[in-house]
């Protein structure tokens, strides 16, 4: 799957070539704010393991609470009342 159209659509503030060097950022953005058709196309192309990896490697601010809970439940990574907390920024 050519990810450049999704990169242009979801990370519009930078060139797609730069976005595609950090595929995690694109995946997290689509998981968080993507349309159903874009999410399903990306999921079919990359598979659930990539989506799970994106959650495990999530950075603070990448997911809304709603998306965070949704994906943990849909991907079978948590039970309804046992979703892990969102990542937070750690300041030193």
C-alpha positions in Angstrom: 0.0 0.0 0.0 1.3 3.5 -0.9 1.1 5.4 2.4 2.0 8.8 0.8 -1.7 9.8 0.3 -2.4 9.1 4.0 0.7 10.9 5.0 -0.4 14.0 3.0 -4.0 13.8 4.5 -3.2 13.2 8.2 0.2 14.9 8.7 -0.4 17.8 6.3 2.1 20.1 7.9 5.2 18.3 6.6 6.2 16.6 3.3 5.0 12.9 3.0 8.6 11.8 2.6 9.4 13.0 6.1 6.3 11.5 7.6 7.0 8.1 6.1 10.4 8.1 7.8 8.4 7.9 11.1 5.7 5.5 10.1 4.7 5.1 13.8 3.5 8.8 13.8 1.4 8.3 10.8 -0.2 5.1 12.1 -1.0 6.7 15.5 -2.5 9.7 13.7 -4.7 7.6 11.5 -5.7 5.4 14.5 -6.6 8.5 16.4 -8.5 10.7 13.9 -8.8 8.6 10.7 -11.9 7.9 8.8 -13.3 4.4 9.0 -12.3 3.6 5.4 -8.7 4.9 5.9 -8.3 3.0 9.2 -9.6 -0.2 7.6 -7.4 0.1 4.5 -4.4 0.7 6.7 -5.3 -2.1 9.0 -5.7 -4.5 6.0 -2.3 -3.4 4.6 -0.3 -3.4 7.9 -2.2 -5.9 10.1 -3.2 -5.9 13.7 0.3 -6.5 15.0 1.4 -3.1 13.6 -1.5 -1.5 15.3 -0.7 -3.2 18.6 2.9 -2.1 18.3 1.7 1.5 17.8 -0.2 1.3 21.1 2.7 -0.2 22.9 5.1 2.4 21.6 2.6 5.4 22.0 4.0 8.7 22.9 2.3 11.3 25.1 -0.4 13.2 23.2 -0.7 10.9 20.2 -4.0 9.4 21.2 -7.2 10.8 22.6 -8.6 8.9 25.6 -11.5 7.7 23.4 -9.2 6.3 20.7 -6.8 4.8 23.3 -9.6 2.9 24.9 -11.2 1.9 21.6 -8.1 0.4 20.2 -7.1 -1.5 23.3 -10.5 -3.1 23.3 -10.8 -3.7 19.6 -7.3 -5.3 19.4 -7.9 -7.4 22.5 -5.2 -5.8 24.5 -7.3 -5.0 27.5 -10.6 -5.8 29.2 -13.2 -3.0 29.4 -12.3 -1.8 32.9 -8.6 -2.6 32.7 -7.3 -0.3 29.9 -3.8 1.0 30.8 -3.5 4.8 31.3 -2.5 7.0 28.5 1.2 7.8 28.1 2.3 11.0 29.9 5.2 13.3 29.4 7.9 13.0 31.9 9.8 16.2 32.6 13.1 16.0 34.4 
